[in-house]
Amino acid sequence: MSLDVLPSGPVHVIAARRRWMMDLSELWEFRHLVMLLALRSIRVRYKQTILGVLWAVISPIAFTAIFVLFFQLVPVRPTSDLPYVPTVFAGMILWQFFSRGLTEAGVVLTANANLITKVYFPRMALPLSAVVASLADLLINLALLAVLLVWYGIVPTAKILLAPLFVGQVFVLVLACGIWMSAIDGLFRDFRHALPLVLQLGMFVSPVAYTTAALVPEKWHWLYSLNPMVFPLEGFRWSLLPGAASLDLATLAINIAVTLSLLVTGVLFFSRVERLIVDHV
């Protein structure tokens, strides 16, 4: 090339850069897209169903009824002196939120393959929108839980003001696990087949149908506390039900550390494989 045809002004070279951490400000710019995707997910979920949003409450009610019948046949008090039905239902709605959010966030990239291969936007908006959409079912179940507390004559104390903190902890946890799962599922489809089994096992090793003090031996509490769902489930009940056992701050510290570790490493891993996912979906 002749020197006479070289551009006289500055030359800008555009090249792909290796990103180990996504730009969160970019995700904030696309917050309206997150809400639109969440609303679309809610509409599609109950489209062409006869019962509609009633399906959001059928599952926790059914599991609560199953556990009530089971523990009537077994001579064990799984919730100590707490009323069993509202105790189990409070745990069940948080677990259903975690389970549904993780299930939908885990496959959201492959489910929207046509979208992510044609239009640019932060791919992490998809798992985030799936978790936000799962909040709709949780809000419906919280209203039903309020009716249940009135039915049993349970009057919450001022501790109920802390209940949103425990719900928020579950939200962060399901988002962290959903980011991990969606990135892995974008590369390998095996994990989506194993996820239902993992969630079923997770429900039994988490204090959904029982409380920690009732069934978990003291010597195993250290291992039990590594489950990041333990503290928000126990804390949510503590904030709603008078007489619930006091919270263990050591378990809180461990649960928060595990949750934040999952979130940070999930974001790093997602950012690392984001470009590869587009070629695999």
C-alpha positions as CSV (number, residue, x, y, z in Angstrom):
1,M,0.0,0.0,0.0
2,S,1.3,3.4,-0.9
3,L,2.0,5.8,1.9
4,D,-0.2,8.4,0.1
5,V,-3.4,6.4,0.7
6,L,-2.9,5.8,4.4
7,P,-5.5,7.6,6.6
8,S,-4.2,10.8,8.1
9,G,-6.5,10.7,11.1
10,P,-6.4,8.3,14.1
11,V,-7.0,4.6,13.4
12,H,-9.4,2.7,15.7
13,V,-9.0,-1.1,15.8
14,I,-12.1,-3.0,16.9
15,A,-11.4,-6.4,18.3
16,A,-13.0,-8.9,20.6
17,R,-11.7,-8.6,24.1
18,R,-11.5,-11.3,26.7
19,R,-13.9,-10.5,29.5
20,W,-13.6,-12.3,32.8
21,M,-16.3,-10.2,34.4
22,M,-19.4,-8.9,32.7
23,D,-20.2,-5.2,32.6
24,L,-23.0,-4.8,35.2
25,S,-23.7,-1.3,34.0
26,E,-24.6,-2.8,30.6
27,L,-27.0,-5.2,32.3
28,W,-28.6,-2.2,34.0
29,E,-29.1,-0.5,30.7
30,F,-31.1,-3.5,29.5
31,R,-33.2,-3.7,32.7
32,H,-36.4,-3.0,30.7
33,L,-35.6,-6.0,28.5
34,V,-35.3,-8.1,31.6
35,M,-38.8,-7.1,32.7
36,L,-40.3,-7.7,29.2
37,L,-38.7,-11.2,29.1
38,A,-40.0,-11.9,32.6
39,L,-43.6,-10.9,31.7
40,R,-43.4,-13.0,28.5
41,S,-42.3,-16.0,30.6
42,I,-45.2,-15.5,32.9
43,R,-47.7,-15.3,30.1
44,V,-46.3,-18.3,28.3
45,R,-46.2,-20.4,31.5
46,Y,-50.0,-20.3,32.0
47,K,-51.1,-20.0,28.4
48,Q,-53.8,-22.4,27.3
49,T,-54.3,-23.8,30.8
50,I,-57.7,-24.2,32.4
51,L,-56.6,-23.4,35.9
52,G,-54.2,-20.6,35.0
53,V,-52.3,-19.1,37.9
54,L,-53.9,-21.6,40.3
55,W,-51.1,-24.0,39.2
56,A,-48.8,-21.7,41.2
57,V,-50.4,-22.8,44.5
58,I,-51.3,-26.4,43.6
59,S,-47.8,-27.7,43.9
60,P,-46.9,-26.3,47.4
61,I,-50.4,-27.3,48.7
62,A,-50.0,-30.8,47.3
63,F,-46.6,-31.3,48.8
64,T,-47.7,-29.9,52.2
65,A,-50.7,-32.3,52.2
66,I,-48.3,-35.2,51.4
67,F,-46.0,-34.3,54.3
68,V,-48.9,-33.9,56.7
69,L,-50.2,-37.3,55.9
70,F,-46.7,-38.9,56.1
71,F,-45.8,-37.5,59.5
72,Q,-49.2,-38.5,60.9
73,L,-48.1,-42.1,60.2
74,V,-44.6,-41.6,61.7
75,P,-44.2,-41.0,65.4
76,V,-41.9,-38.0,65.0
77,R,-42.5,-34.3,65.6
78,P,-40.7,-32.7,62.7
79,T,-41.3,-29.1,63.7
80,S,-41.1,-29.4,67.5
81,D,-43.9,-27.3,69.0
82,L,-44.7,-25.2,65.9
83,P,-48.0,-25.7,64.1
84,Y,-47.1,-28.1,61.3
85,V,-49.2,-27.0,58.3
86,P,-48.1,-23.3,58.3
87,T,-44.5,-24.3,59.1
88,V,-44.3,-26.6,56.2
89,F,-46.2,-24.4,53.8
90,A,-43.8,-21.4,54.7
91,G,-40.8,-23.6,53.8
92,M,-42.5,-25.1,50.8
93,I,-43.2,-21.9,49.0
94,L,-39.6,-20.7,49.3
95,W,-38.4,-24.1,48.1
96,Q,-40.8,-24.0,45.1
97,F,-39.5,-20.5,44.3
98,F,-35.9,-21.8,44.3
99,S,-36.9,-25.0,42.4
100,R,-38.9,-23.2,39.7
101,G,-36.4,-20.4,39.3
102,L,-33.5,-22.7,38.9
103,T,-35.3,-25.0,36.5
104,E,-36.4,-22.2,34.2
105,A,-33.1,-20.2,34.4
106,G,-31.2,-23.4,33.7
107,V,-32.6,-23.9,30.2
108,V,-33.4,-20.3,29.4
109,L,-30.4,-19.9,27.0
110,T,-31.2,-22.9,24.9
111,A,-34.9,-22.0,25.0
112,N,-34.1,-18.6,23.5
113,A,-31.5,-19.8,21.0
114,N,-33.2,-17.9,18.1
115,L,-33.0,-14.7,20.0
116,I,-29.4,-14.8,21.2
117,T,-28.1,-15.8,17.8
118,K,-29.7,-12.9,16.1
119,V,-29.8,-9.9,18.5
120,Y,-27.1,-8.6,20.8
121,F,-27.9,-8.0,24.5
122,P,-26.3,-9.1,27.7
123,R,-27.0,-12.8,27.8
124,M,-27.2,-12.8,31.6
125,A,-30.4,-10.9,31.2
126,L,-32.1,-14.2,30.3
127,P,-31.4,-16.1,33.5
128,L,-32.1,-13.0,35.5
129,S,-35.5,-12.6,33.7
130,A,-36.3,-16.3,34.5
131,V,-35.7,-15.7,38.2
132,V,-37.7,-12.5,38.2
133,A,-40.6,-14.3,36.5
134,S,-40.6,-16.9,39.3
135,L,-41.3,-14.2,41.8
136,A,-44.9,-14.0,40.5
137,D,-45.7,-17.4,41.8
138,L,-44.0,-16.6,45.1
139,L,-46.1,-13.5,45.6
140,I,-49.3,-15.5,45.0
141,N,-48.2,-18.1,47.5
142,L,-47.3,-15.4,50.1
143,A,-50.8,-14.1,49.9
144,L,-52.1,-17.7,50.6
145,L,-49.6,-18.0,53.5
146,A,-51.1,-14.9,55.0
147,V,-54.6,-16.4,54.8
148,L,-53.2,-19.6,56.4
149,L,-51.7,-17.7,59.3
150,V,-55.0,-16.0,60.0
151,W,-56.8,-19.3,59.8
152,Y,-54.5,-20.8,62.5
153,G,-54.7,-17.6,64.6
154,I,-51.1,-16.9,64.3
155,V,-50.2,-13.2,65.0
156,P,-46.7,-12.4,63.7
157,T,-44.5,-10.1,65.7
158,A,-42.3,-7.2,64.6
159,K,-39.9,-9.8,63.3
160,I,-42.0,-10.1,60.2
161,L,-40.3,-7.0,58.9
162,L,-37.2,-9.1,58.4
163,A,-39.0,-11.7,56.2
164,P,-38.1,-9.9,52.9
165,L,-34.4,-10.3,53.8
166,F,-34.7,-14.0,53.8
167,V,-36.7,-14.0,50.6
168,G,-34.0,-11.8,49.1
169,Q,-31.3,-14.3,50.2
170,V,-33.1,-17.0,48.3
171,F,-33.4,-14.7,45.3
172,V,-29.7,-14.2,45.2
173,L,-29.1,-17.9,45.7
174,V,-31.4,-19.0,42.9
175,L,-29.9,-16.4,40.6
176,A,-26.4,-17.6,41.4
177,C,-27.3,-21.2,40.8
178,G,-29.3,-20.3,37.7
179,I,-26.4,-18.4,36.1
180,W,-24.2,-21.5,36.7
181,M,-26.8,-23.9,35.4
182,S,-27.6,-21.8,32.3
183,A,-24.0,-21.5,31.3
184,I,-23.4,-25.2,31.8
185,D,-26.6,-26.2,29.9
186,G,-25.5,-24.0,27.0
187,L,-22.5,-26.2,26.6
188,F,-23.7,-29.6,27.8
189,R,-27.2,-30.9,27.9
190,D,-26.6,-33.6,30.5
191,F,-27.2,-31.4,33.5
192,R,-30.8,-30.6,32.6
193,H,-31.6,-34.3,33.0
194,A,-29.9,-34.5,36.4
195,L,-31.4,-31.3,37.7
196,P,-34.9,-32.8,38.7
197,L,-33.2,-35.5,40.8
198,V,-30.9,-33.0,42.4
199,L,-33.8,-30.8,43.4
200,Q,-35.8,-33.7,44.8
201,L,-32.8,-34.7,46.9
202,G,-32.2,-31.1,47.9
203,M,-35.7,-30.7,49.3
204,F,-35.1,-33.6,51.7
205,V,-31.8,-32.3,52.9
206,S,-33.2,-28.8,53.4
207,P,-35.5,-27.9,56.3
208,V,-38.6,-27.8,54.2
209,A,-40.8,-30.4,55.9
210,Y,-38.9,-30.2,59.2
211,T,-36.9,-27.9,61.4
212,T,-33.2,-28.2,62.2
213,A,-33.6,-28.7,65.9
214,A,-36.2,-31.4,65.4
215,L,-34.5,-33.9,63.1
216,V,-30.8,-33.1,62.5
217,P,-28.4,-34.4,65.1
218,E,-26.2,-31.9,66.8
219,K,-23.0,-33.5,65.5
220,W,-24.0,-33.0,61.9
221,H,-25.0,-29.3,62.2
222,W,-21.7,-28.1,60.8
223,L,-22.2,-30.1,57.6
224,Y,-25.9,-29.3,57.4
225,S,-25.1,-25.5,57.7
226,L,-23.2,-25.7,54.4
227,N,-26.5,-26.0,52.6
228,P,-27.2,-22.4,51.5
229,M,-31.0,-22.9,51.8
230,V,-30.9,-23.7,55.5
231,F,-30.7,-20.3,57.0
232,P,-33.3,-18.5,54.7
233,L,-35.8,-21.3,55.3
234,E,-35.3,-21.2,59.1
235,G,-35.1,-17.5,59.1
236,F,-38.3,-17.1,57.1
237,R,-40.2,-19.2,59.6
238,W,-38.5,-17.4,62.5
239,S,-39.8,-14.1,61.2
240,L,-43.4,-15.3,60.8
241,L,-44.0,-17.9,63.6
242,P,-43.8,-16.9,67.2
243,G,-42.0,-19.6,69.2
244,A,-39.7,-20.6,66.4
245,A,-36.1,-21.4,67.4
246,S,-33.6,-18.6,67.5
247,L,-31.3,-18.2,64.6
248,D,-27.7,-19.3,64.5
249,L,-25.4,-16.5,63.4
250,A,-22.6,-18.9,62.5
251,T,-25.0,-20.6,60.0
252,L,-25.9,-17.2,58.6
253,A,-22.2,-16.4,58.0
254,I,-21.6,-19.7,56.3
255,N,-24.7,-19.5,54.1
256,I,-23.9,-16.0,53.0
257,A,-20.3,-17.0,52.2
258,V,-21.5,-20.0,50.1
259,T,-24.2,-17.9,48.3
260,L,-21.8,-15.1,47.4
261,S,-19.1,-17.6,46.3
262,L,-21.7,-19.2,44.0
263,L,-22.7,-15.8,42.6
264,V,-19.2,-14.4,42.0
265,T,-17.9,-17.6,40.4
266,G,-21.1,-18.0,38.4
267,V,-20.8,-14.6,36.9
268,L,-17.1,-15.2,36.1
269,F,-17.8,-18.5,34.5
270,F,-20.8,-17.2,32.5
271,S,-18.7,-14.2,31.2
272,R,-15.9,-16.6,30.2
273,V,-18.1,-18.9,28.2
274,E,-20.7,-16.4,27.0
275,R,-19.3,-16.2,23.4
276,L,-19.0,-20.0,23.2
277,I,-22.6,-20.5,24.2
278,V,-23.9,-18.8,21.0
279,D,-22.1,-21.4,18.9
280,H,-23.5,-24.3,20.9
281,V,-27.2,-23.5,21.4
